[in-house]
Amino acid sequence: MRLHVKGRNVEVSDSIRSYAEEKLGKLGRHLNDPTRVELELAVERNPSIADNHVAEATIWTKGPVLRARESSGDMKASIDQLADKLTRQVKRYRDKRRRRAPRSEGAVPGGVPAASLDVETMIVKTKQFSVKPMPPEEAVLQLELVGHDFFVFQNSDSSDVNVVYRRRDGNYGLIEPQL
């Protein structure tokens, strides 16, 4: 992990630089080596702003670019808060990538074996939404945008309600009803 520290309206001292390297260096355990991290430290000159020590970071990964911004009355506190926020973001990013791995057979997503579930099931939530006409390829893009495992849409070719879903092998499936 390559860390670049720069200052805006503030001179970055060696102690602050080493403190930031120590705190953000812990992110290296969760990230791959070629990752680049840029930390910008700033002091707001406006006297009406109490939390005037600002720490902003940008992390370039193979996937998304992660960004965070924290401010407080002390630069070290801002760096601590920023490191905590980035750690949560990086863990969430890593967990999303791991969840795409195939699940074991005979278990449901909660880790509970299928045989131990109660026979009685209840509908606990009902949701209504508008179904928009679109081709299946666009529905796959919408599926990725909303981040769910399936997406319901009206097929613009057949005018039927269809479902696209993410398969365990990483590909997509299309469910077309037959009436």
PyMOL CGO cylinders between C-alpha atoms (Angstrom):
from pymol import cmd
from pymol.cgo import CYLINDER

trace = [
    CYLINDER, 0.00, 0.00, 0.00, 1.38, 3.39, -1.03, 0.3, 1, 1, 1, 1, 1, 1,
    CYLINDER, 1.38, 3.39, -1.03, 0.37, 6.29, 1.23, 0.3, 1, 1, 1, 1, 1, 1,
    CYLINDER, 0.37, 6.29, 1.23, 0.75, 9.90, 0.08, 0.3, 1, 1, 1, 1, 1, 1,
    CYLINDER, 0.75, 9.90, 0.08, 0.15, 12.58, 2.74, 0.3, 1, 1, 1, 1, 1, 1,
    CYLINDER, 0.15, 12.58, 2.74, -0.30, 16.22, 1.77, 0.3, 1, 1, 1, 1, 1, 1,
    CYLINDER, -0.30, 16.22, 1.77, -1.47, 19.35, 3.56, 0.3, 1, 1, 1, 1, 1, 1,
    CYLINDER, -1.47, 19.35, 3.56, -3.74, 22.24, 2.65, 0.3, 1, 1, 1, 1, 1, 1,
    CYLINDER, -3.74, 22.24, 2.65, -3.44, 25.39, 4.79, 0.3, 1, 1, 1, 1, 1, 1,
    CYLINDER, -3.44, 25.39, 4.79, -1.26, 23.35, 7.16, 0.3, 1, 1, 1, 1, 1, 1,
    CYLINDER, -1.26, 23.35, 7.16, 2.34, 22.15, 7.26, 0.3, 1, 1, 1, 1, 1, 1,
    CYLINDER, 2.34, 22.15, 7.26, 2.36, 18.37, 7.74, 0.3, 1, 1, 1, 1, 1, 1,
    CYLINDER, 2.36, 18.37, 7.74, 4.84, 17.65, 10.53, 0.3, 1, 1, 1, 1, 1, 1,
    CYLINDER, 4.84, 17.65, 10.53, 6.79, 14.41, 10.77, 0.3, 1, 1, 1, 1, 1, 1,
    CYLINDER, 6.79, 14.41, 10.77, 4.84, 13.37, 13.89, 0.3, 1, 1, 1, 1, 1, 1,
    CYLINDER, 4.84, 13.37, 13.89, 1.47, 13.82, 12.14, 0.3, 1, 1, 1, 1, 1, 1,
    CYLINDER, 1.47, 13.82, 12.14, 2.79, 12.03, 9.03, 0.3, 1, 1, 1, 1, 1, 1,
    CYLINDER, 2.79, 12.03, 9.03, 4.03, 9.05, 11.06, 0.3, 1, 1, 1, 1, 1, 1,
    CYLINDER, 4.03, 9.05, 11.06, 0.77, 8.98, 13.07, 0.3, 1, 1, 1, 1, 1, 1,
    CYLINDER, 0.77, 8.98, 13.07, -1.26, 8.90, 9.84, 0.3, 1, 1, 1, 1, 1, 1,
    CYLINDER, -1.26, 8.90, 9.84, 0.99, 6.19, 8.39, 0.3, 1, 1, 1, 1, 1, 1,
    CYLINDER, 0.99, 6.19, 8.39, 0.54, 4.11, 11.54, 0.3, 1, 1, 1, 1, 1, 1,
    CYLINDER, 0.54, 4.11, 11.54, -3.27, 4.47, 11.58, 0.3, 1, 1, 1, 1, 1, 1,
    CYLINDER, -3.27, 4.47, 11.58, -3.88, 4.05, 7.85, 0.3, 1, 1, 1, 1, 1, 1,
    CYLINDER, -3.88, 4.05, 7.85, -1.19, 1.38, 7.56, 0.3, 1, 1, 1, 1, 1, 1,
    CYLINDER, -1.19, 1.38, 7.56, -3.59, -0.98, 9.34, 0.3, 1, 1, 1, 1, 1, 1,
    CYLINDER, -3.59, -0.98, 9.34, -5.78, -0.85, 6.23, 0.3, 1, 1, 1, 1, 1, 1,
    CYLINDER, -5.78, -0.85, 6.23, -3.02, -2.69, 4.36, 0.3, 1, 1, 1, 1, 1, 1,
    CYLINDER, -3.02, -2.69, 4.36, -4.12, -5.94, 6.00, 0.3, 1, 1, 1, 1, 1, 1,
    CYLINDER, -4.12, -5.94, 6.00, -7.44, -5.73, 4.16, 0.3, 1, 1, 1, 1, 1, 1,
    CYLINDER, -7.44, -5.73, 4.16, -6.18, -4.35, 0.84, 0.3, 1, 1, 1, 1, 1, 1,
    CYLINDER, -6.18, -4.35, 0.84, -4.00, -5.69, -1.96, 0.3, 1, 1, 1, 1, 1, 1,
    CYLINDER, -4.00, -5.69, -1.96, -0.45, -4.38, -2.39, 0.3, 1, 1, 1, 1, 1, 1,
    CYLINDER, -0.45, -4.38, -2.39, -0.83, -2.15, -5.48, 0.3, 1, 1, 1, 1, 1, 1,
    CYLINDER, -0.83, -2.15, -5.48, -3.45, -0.03, -3.68, 0.3, 1, 1, 1, 1, 1, 1,
    CYLINDER, -3.45, -0.03, -3.68, -2.78, 3.70, -3.53, 0.3, 1, 1, 1, 1, 1, 1,
    CYLINDER, -2.78, 3.70, -3.53, -4.01, 5.85, -0.63, 0.3, 1, 1, 1, 1, 1, 1,
    CYLINDER, -4.01, 5.85, -0.63, -3.98, 9.64, -0.71, 0.3, 1, 1, 1, 1, 1, 1,
    CYLINDER, -3.98, 9.64, -0.71, -4.52, 11.54, 2.54, 0.3, 1, 1, 1, 1, 1, 1,
    CYLINDER, -4.52, 11.54, 2.54, -5.14, 15.29, 2.54, 0.3, 1, 1, 1, 1, 1, 1,
    CYLINDER, -5.14, 15.29, 2.54, -4.98, 17.14, 5.83, 0.3, 1, 1, 1, 1, 1, 1,
    CYLINDER, -4.98, 17.14, 5.83, -6.43, 20.66, 6.06, 0.3, 1, 1, 1, 1, 1, 1,
    CYLINDER, -6.43, 20.66, 6.06, -7.21, 23.36, 8.58, 0.3, 1, 1, 1, 1, 1, 1,
    CYLINDER, -7.21, 23.36, 8.58, -10.27, 25.47, 7.84, 0.3, 1, 1, 1, 1, 1, 1,
    CYLINDER, -10.27, 25.47, 7.84, -9.56, 29.17, 8.39, 0.3, 1, 1, 1, 1, 1, 1,
    CYLINDER, -9.56, 29.17, 8.39, -13.18, 30.11, 9.15, 0.3, 1, 1, 1, 1, 1, 1,
    CYLINDER, -13.18, 30.11, 9.15, -13.45, 31.01, 12.89, 0.3, 1, 1, 1, 1, 1, 1,
    CYLINDER, -13.45, 31.01, 12.89, -17.12, 29.97, 13.01, 0.3, 1, 1, 1, 1, 1, 1,
    CYLINDER, -17.12, 29.97, 13.01, -16.21, 26.34, 12.25, 0.3, 1, 1, 1, 1, 1, 1,
    CYLINDER, -16.21, 26.34, 12.25, -15.39, 24.54, 15.51, 0.3, 1, 1, 1, 1, 1, 1,
    CYLINDER, -15.39, 24.54, 15.51, -14.28, 21.28, 13.87, 0.3, 1, 1, 1, 1, 1, 1,
    CYLINDER, -14.28, 21.28, 13.87, -11.66, 22.91, 11.68, 0.3, 1, 1, 1, 1, 1, 1,
    CYLINDER, -11.66, 22.91, 11.68, -9.10, 20.07, 11.41, 0.3, 1, 1, 1, 1, 1, 1,
    CYLINDER, -9.10, 20.07, 11.41, -10.12, 18.05, 8.37, 0.3, 1, 1, 1, 1, 1, 1,
    CYLINDER, -10.12, 18.05, 8.37, -8.75, 14.71, 7.15, 0.3, 1, 1, 1, 1, 1, 1,
    CYLINDER, -8.75, 14.71, 7.15, -9.80, 13.41, 3.72, 0.3, 1, 1, 1, 1, 1, 1,
    CYLINDER, -9.80, 13.41, 3.72, -8.67, 10.14, 2.16, 0.3, 1, 1, 1, 1, 1, 1,
    CYLINDER, -8.67, 10.14, 2.16, -9.09, 8.47, -1.19, 0.3, 1, 1, 1, 1, 1, 1,
    CYLINDER, -9.09, 8.47, -1.19, -8.28, 4.78, -1.70, 0.3, 1, 1, 1, 1, 1, 1,
    CYLINDER, -8.28, 4.78, -1.70, -7.88, 3.38, -5.21, 0.3, 1, 1, 1, 1, 1, 1,
    CYLINDER, -7.88, 3.38, -5.21, -8.64, -0.36, -5.32, 0.3, 1, 1, 1, 1, 1, 1,
    CYLINDER, -8.64, -0.36, -5.32, -9.09, -2.78, -8.20, 0.3, 1, 1, 1, 1, 1, 1,
    CYLINDER, -9.09, -2.78, -8.20, -12.84, -2.25, -7.73, 0.3, 1, 1, 1, 1, 1, 1,
    CYLINDER, -12.84, -2.25, -7.73, -14.42, 0.94, -6.44, 0.3, 1, 1, 1, 1, 1, 1,
    CYLINDER, -14.42, 0.94, -6.44, -12.67, 4.09, -5.27, 0.3, 1, 1, 1, 1, 1, 1,
    CYLINDER, -12.67, 4.09, -5.27, -13.29, 4.56, -1.55, 0.3, 1, 1, 1, 1, 1, 1,
    CYLINDER, -13.29, 4.56, -1.55, -13.46, 8.07, -0.09, 0.3, 1, 1, 1, 1, 1, 1,
    CYLINDER, -13.46, 8.07, -0.09, -13.96, 9.43, 3.41, 0.3, 1, 1, 1, 1, 1, 1,
    CYLINDER, -13.96, 9.43, 3.41, -13.86, 12.83, 5.12, 0.3, 1, 1, 1, 1, 1, 1,
    CYLINDER, -13.86, 12.83, 5.12, -13.78, 13.54, 8.85, 0.3, 1, 1, 1, 1, 1, 1,
    CYLINDER, -13.78, 13.54, 8.85, -13.33, 16.74, 10.83, 0.3, 1, 1, 1, 1, 1, 1,
    CYLINDER, -13.33, 16.74, 10.83, -12.81, 17.53, 14.51, 0.3, 1, 1, 1, 1, 1, 1,
    CYLINDER, -12.81, 17.53, 14.51, -11.06, 20.02, 16.76, 0.3, 1, 1, 1, 1, 1, 1,
    CYLINDER, -11.06, 20.02, 16.76, -7.80, 18.03, 16.70, 0.3, 1, 1, 1, 1, 1, 1,
    CYLINDER, -7.80, 18.03, 16.70, -5.91, 16.62, 13.69, 0.3, 1, 1, 1, 1, 1, 1,
    CYLINDER, -5.91, 16.62, 13.69, -5.10, 13.30, 15.39, 0.3, 1, 1, 1, 1, 1, 1,
    CYLINDER, -5.10, 13.30, 15.39, -8.76, 12.82, 16.34, 0.3, 1, 1, 1, 1, 1, 1,
    CYLINDER, -8.76, 12.82, 16.34, -9.75, 13.51, 12.73, 0.3, 1, 1, 1, 1, 1, 1,
    CYLINDER, -9.75, 13.51, 12.73, -7.24, 10.91, 11.52, 0.3, 1, 1, 1, 1, 1, 1,
    CYLINDER, -7.24, 10.91, 11.52, -8.59, 8.38, 14.07, 0.3, 1, 1, 1, 1, 1, 1,
    CYLINDER, -8.59, 8.38, 14.07, -12.18, 8.93, 12.94, 0.3, 1, 1, 1, 1, 1, 1,
    CYLINDER, -12.18, 8.93, 12.94, -11.13, 8.74, 9.29, 0.3, 1, 1, 1, 1, 1, 1,
    CYLINDER, -11.13, 8.74, 9.29, -9.24, 5.47, 9.86, 0.3, 1, 1, 1, 1, 1, 1,
    CYLINDER, -9.24, 5.47, 9.86, -12.29, 3.94, 11.58, 0.3, 1, 1, 1, 1, 1, 1,
    CYLINDER, -12.29, 3.94, 11.58, -14.60, 5.00, 8.75, 0.3, 1, 1, 1, 1, 1, 1,
    CYLINDER, -14.60, 5.00, 8.75, -12.23, 3.67, 6.08, 0.3, 1, 1, 1, 1, 1, 1,
    CYLINDER, -12.23, 3.67, 6.08, -11.82, 0.38, 7.94, 0.3, 1, 1, 1, 1, 1, 1,
    CYLINDER, -11.82, 0.38, 7.94, -15.60, -0.10, 7.88, 0.3, 1, 1, 1, 1, 1, 1,
    CYLINDER, -15.60, -0.10, 7.88, -15.75, 0.74, 4.16, 0.3, 1, 1, 1, 1, 1, 1,
    CYLINDER, -15.75, 0.74, 4.16, -12.87, -1.60, 3.29, 0.3, 1, 1, 1, 1, 1, 1,
    CYLINDER, -12.87, -1.60, 3.29, -14.39, -4.47, 5.31, 0.3, 1, 1, 1, 1, 1, 1,
    CYLINDER, -14.39, -4.47, 5.31, -17.76, -3.95, 3.62, 0.3, 1, 1, 1, 1, 1, 1,
    CYLINDER, -17.76, -3.95, 3.62, -16.04, -3.95, 0.21, 0.3, 1, 1, 1, 1, 1, 1,
    CYLINDER, -16.04, -3.95, 0.21, -14.12, -7.15, 1.03, 0.3, 1, 1, 1, 1, 1, 1,
    CYLINDER, -14.12, -7.15, 1.03, -17.24, -8.86, 2.41, 0.3, 1, 1, 1, 1, 1, 1,
    CYLINDER, -17.24, -8.86, 2.41, -19.17, -8.05, -0.77, 0.3, 1, 1, 1, 1, 1, 1,
    CYLINDER, -19.17, -8.05, -0.77, -16.45, -9.70, -2.83, 0.3, 1, 1, 1, 1, 1, 1,
    CYLINDER, -16.45, -9.70, -2.83, -16.44, -12.77, -0.57, 0.3, 1, 1, 1, 1, 1, 1,
    CYLINDER, -16.44, -12.77, -0.57, -20.24, -13.12, -0.66, 0.3, 1, 1, 1, 1, 1, 1,
    CYLINDER, -20.24, -13.12, -0.66, -20.08, -13.78, -4.39, 0.3, 1, 1, 1, 1, 1, 1,
    CYLINDER, -20.08, -13.78, -4.39, -18.26, -17.06, -3.67, 0.3, 1, 1, 1, 1, 1, 1,
    CYLINDER, -18.26, -17.06, -3.67, -20.46, -20.17, -3.97, 0.3, 1, 1, 1, 1, 1, 1,
    CYLINDER, -20.46, -20.17, -3.97, -22.36, -21.12, -0.82, 0.3, 1, 1, 1, 1, 1, 1,
    CYLINDER, -22.36, -21.12, -0.82, -22.35, -24.59, 0.67, 0.3, 1, 1, 1, 1, 1, 1,
    CYLINDER, -22.35, -24.59, 0.67, -25.18, -26.96, -0.20, 0.3, 1, 1, 1, 1, 1, 1,
    CYLINDER, -25.18, -26.96, -0.20, -27.91, -27.67, 2.35, 0.3, 1, 1, 1, 1, 1, 1,
    CYLINDER, -27.91, -27.67, 2.35, -27.68, -24.34, 4.13, 0.3, 1, 1, 1, 1, 1, 1,
    CYLINDER, -27.68, -24.34, 4.13, -29.67, -21.15, 3.83, 0.3, 1, 1, 1, 1, 1, 1,
    CYLINDER, -29.67, -21.15, 3.83, -28.04, -17.70, 3.82, 0.3, 1, 1, 1, 1, 1, 1,
    CYLINDER, -28.04, -17.70, 3.82, -28.20, -17.32, 7.62, 0.3, 1, 1, 1, 1, 1, 1,
    CYLINDER, -28.20, -17.32, 7.62, -25.92, -20.31, 8.15, 0.3, 1, 1, 1, 1, 1, 1,
    CYLINDER, -25.92, -20.31, 8.15, -28.81, -22.36, 9.55, 0.3, 1, 1, 1, 1, 1, 1,
    CYLINDER, -28.81, -22.36, 9.55, -29.14, -25.88, 8.10, 0.3, 1, 1, 1, 1, 1, 1,
    CYLINDER, -29.14, -25.88, 8.10, -32.24, -26.26, 5.94, 0.3, 1, 1, 1, 1, 1, 1,
    CYLINDER, -32.24, -26.26, 5.94, -33.52, -29.22, 8.01, 0.3, 1, 1, 1, 1, 1, 1,
    CYLINDER, -33.52, -29.22, 8.01, -33.70, -27.18, 11.25, 0.3, 1, 1, 1, 1, 1, 1,
    CYLINDER, -33.70, -27.18, 11.25, -36.10, -24.52, 9.90, 0.3, 1, 1, 1, 1, 1, 1,
    CYLINDER, -36.10, -24.52, 9.90, -39.66, -24.47, 11.21, 0.3, 1, 1, 1, 1, 1, 1,
    CYLINDER, -39.66, -24.47, 11.21, -42.37, -25.65, 8.86, 0.3, 1, 1, 1, 1, 1, 1,
    CYLINDER, -42.37, -25.65, 8.86, -44.46, -22.54, 9.52, 0.3, 1, 1, 1, 1, 1, 1,
    CYLINDER, -44.46, -22.54, 9.52, -43.27, -19.54, 7.57, 0.3, 1, 1, 1, 1, 1, 1,
    CYLINDER, -43.27, -19.54, 7.57, -44.78, -16.10, 7.63, 0.3, 1, 1, 1, 1, 1, 1,
    CYLINDER, -44.78, -16.10, 7.63, -44.71, -13.21, 5.21, 0.3, 1, 1, 1, 1, 1, 1,
    CYLINDER, -44.71, -13.21, 5.21, -43.23, -10.40, 7.28, 0.3, 1, 1, 1, 1, 1, 1,
    CYLINDER, -43.23, -10.40, 7.28, -43.04, -7.67, 4.63, 0.3, 1, 1, 1, 1, 1, 1,
    CYLINDER, -43.04, -7.67, 4.63, -44.88, -6.73, 1.48, 0.3, 1, 1, 1, 1, 1, 1,
    CYLINDER, -44.88, -6.73, 1.48, -43.38, -4.35, -1.03, 0.3, 1, 1, 1, 1, 1, 1,
    CYLINDER, -43.38, -4.35, -1.03, -44.92, -2.71, -4.08, 0.3, 1, 1, 1, 1, 1, 1,
    CYLINDER, -44.92, -2.71, -4.08, -43.06, -1.01, -6.90, 0.3, 1, 1, 1, 1, 1, 1,
    CYLINDER, -43.06, -1.01, -6.90, -43.61, 0.01, -10.49, 0.3, 1, 1, 1, 1, 1, 1,
    CYLINDER, -43.61, 0.01, -10.49, -42.42, -2.43, -13.16, 0.3, 1, 1, 1, 1, 1, 1,
    CYLINDER, -42.42, -2.43, -13.16, -40.76, -0.66, -16.07, 0.3, 1, 1, 1, 1, 1, 1,
    CYLINDER, -40.76, -0.66, -16.07, -40.43, -2.11, -19.58, 0.3, 1, 1, 1, 1, 1, 1,
    CYLINDER, -40.43, -2.11, -19.58, -36.81, -2.82, -20.55, 0.3, 1, 1, 1, 1, 1, 1,
    CYLINDER, -36.81, -2.82, -20.55, -34.71, -5.46, -22.28, 0.3, 1, 1, 1, 1, 1, 1,
    CYLINDER, -34.71, -5.46, -22.28, -33.10, -8.18, -20.10, 0.3, 1, 1, 1, 1, 1, 1,
    CYLINDER, -33.10, -8.18, -20.10, -29.62, -6.69, -20.61, 0.3, 1, 1, 1, 1, 1, 1,
    CYLINDER, -29.62, -6.69, -20.61, -30.72, -3.40, -19.05, 0.3, 1, 1, 1, 1, 1, 1,
    CYLINDER, -30.72, -3.40, -19.05, -32.38, -5.32, -16.22, 0.3, 1, 1, 1, 1, 1, 1,
    CYLINDER, -32.38, -5.32, -16.22, -29.01, -6.93, -15.41, 0.3, 1, 1, 1, 1, 1, 1,
    CYLINDER, -29.01, -6.93, -15.41, -27.46, -3.45, -15.19, 0.3, 1, 1, 1, 1, 1, 1,
    CYLINDER, -27.46, -3.45, -15.19, -30.27, -2.32, -12.88, 0.3, 1, 1, 1, 1, 1, 1,
    CYLINDER, -30.27, -2.32, -12.88, -29.71, -5.46, -10.78, 0.3, 1, 1, 1, 1, 1, 1,
    CYLINDER, -29.71, -5.46, -10.78, -26.08, -4.46, -10.29, 0.3, 1, 1, 1, 1, 1, 1,
    CYLINDER, -26.08, -4.46, -10.29, -27.05, -0.87, -9.44, 0.3, 1, 1, 1, 1, 1, 1,
    CYLINDER, -27.05, -0.87, -9.44, -29.54, -1.80, -6.73, 0.3, 1, 1, 1, 1, 1, 1,
    CYLINDER, -29.54, -1.80, -6.73, -27.23, -4.48, -5.30, 0.3, 1, 1, 1, 1, 1, 1,
    CYLINDER, -27.23, -4.48, -5.30, -29.91, -7.15, -4.81, 0.3, 1, 1, 1, 1, 1, 1,
    CYLINDER, -29.91, -7.15, -4.81, -29.83, -10.81, -5.82, 0.3, 1, 1, 1, 1, 1, 1,
    CYLINDER, -29.83, -10.81, -5.82, -32.77, -10.47, -8.24, 0.3, 1, 1, 1, 1, 1, 1,
    CYLINDER, -32.77, -10.47, -8.24, -34.62, -7.79, -10.21, 0.3, 1, 1, 1, 1, 1, 1,
    CYLINDER, -34.62, -7.79, -10.21, -38.25, -7.82, -11.44, 0.3, 1, 1, 1, 1, 1, 1,
    CYLINDER, -38.25, -7.82, -11.44, -39.00, -6.03, -14.71, 0.3, 1, 1, 1, 1, 1, 1,
    CYLINDER, -39.00, -6.03, -14.71, -41.36, -6.01, -17.70, 0.3, 1, 1, 1, 1, 1, 1,
    CYLINDER, -41.36, -6.01, -17.70, -39.66, -7.49, -20.75, 0.3, 1, 1, 1, 1, 1, 1,
    CYLINDER, -39.66, -7.49, -20.75, -39.98, -4.91, -23.54, 0.3, 1, 1, 1, 1, 1, 1,
    CYLINDER, -39.98, -4.91, -23.54, -39.90, -7.71, -26.17, 0.3, 1, 1, 1, 1, 1, 1,
    CYLINDER, -39.90, -7.71, -26.17, -42.69, -9.92, -24.81, 0.3, 1, 1, 1, 1, 1, 1,
    CYLINDER, -42.69, -9.92, -24.81, -44.51, -7.51, -22.43, 0.3, 1, 1, 1, 1, 1, 1,
    CYLINDER, -44.51, -7.51, -22.43, -44.38, -10.24, -19.74, 0.3, 1, 1, 1, 1, 1, 1,
    CYLINDER, -44.38, -10.24, -19.74, -43.09, -9.74, -16.21, 0.3, 1, 1, 1, 1, 1, 1,
    CYLINDER, -43.09, -9.74, -16.21, -39.64, -11.38, -15.95, 0.3, 1, 1, 1, 1, 1, 1,
    CYLINDER, -39.64, -11.38, -15.95, -37.00, -11.78, -13.26, 0.3, 1, 1, 1, 1, 1, 1,
    CYLINDER, -37.00, -11.78, -13.26, -33.23, -11.66, -13.66, 0.3, 1, 1, 1, 1, 1, 1,
    CYLINDER, -33.23, -11.66, -13.66, -31.12, -13.10, -10.86, 0.3, 1, 1, 1, 1, 1, 1,
    CYLINDER, -31.12, -13.10, -10.86, -27.49, -13.61, -9.95, 0.3, 1, 1, 1, 1, 1, 1,
    CYLINDER, -27.49, -13.61, -9.95, -26.44, -17.27, -10.06, 0.3, 1, 1, 1, 1, 1, 1,
    CYLINDER, -26.44, -17.27, -10.06, -23.97, -18.83, -7.64, 0.3, 1, 1, 1, 1, 1, 1,
    CYLINDER, -23.97, -18.83, -7.64, -21.42, -19.19, -10.44, 0.3, 1, 1, 1, 1, 1, 1,
    CYLINDER, -21.42, -19.19, -10.44, -21.43, -15.39, -10.95, 0.3, 1, 1, 1, 1, 1, 1,
    CYLINDER, -21.43, -15.39, -10.95, -23.52, -15.43, -14.13, 0.3, 1, 1, 1, 1, 1, 1,
    CYLINDER, -23.52, -15.43, -14.13, -27.13, -14.29, -14.49, 0.3, 1, 1, 1, 1, 1, 1,
    CYLINDER, -27.13, -14.29, -14.49, -30.38, -16.15, -15.00, 0.3, 1, 1, 1, 1, 1, 1,
    CYLINDER, -30.38, -16.15, -15.00, -33.66, -15.05, -16.55, 0.3, 1, 1, 1, 1, 1, 1,
    CYLINDER, -33.66, -15.05, -16.55, -37.05, -16.33, -15.38, 0.3, 1, 1, 1, 1, 1, 1,
    CYLINDER, -37.05, -16.33, -15.38, -39.81, -16.08, -18.00, 0.3, 1, 1, 1, 1, 1, 1,
    CYLINDER, -39.81, -16.08, -18.00, -43.34, -17.12, -16.96, 0.3, 1, 1, 1, 1, 1, 1,
    CYLINDER, -43.34, -17.12, -16.96, -45.40, -19.44, -19.13, 0.3, 1, 1, 1, 1, 1, 1,
    CYLINDER, -45.40, -19.44, -19.13, -49.15, -18.84, -19.03, 0.3, 1, 1, 1, 1, 1, 1,
]
cmd.load_cgo(trace, "trace")
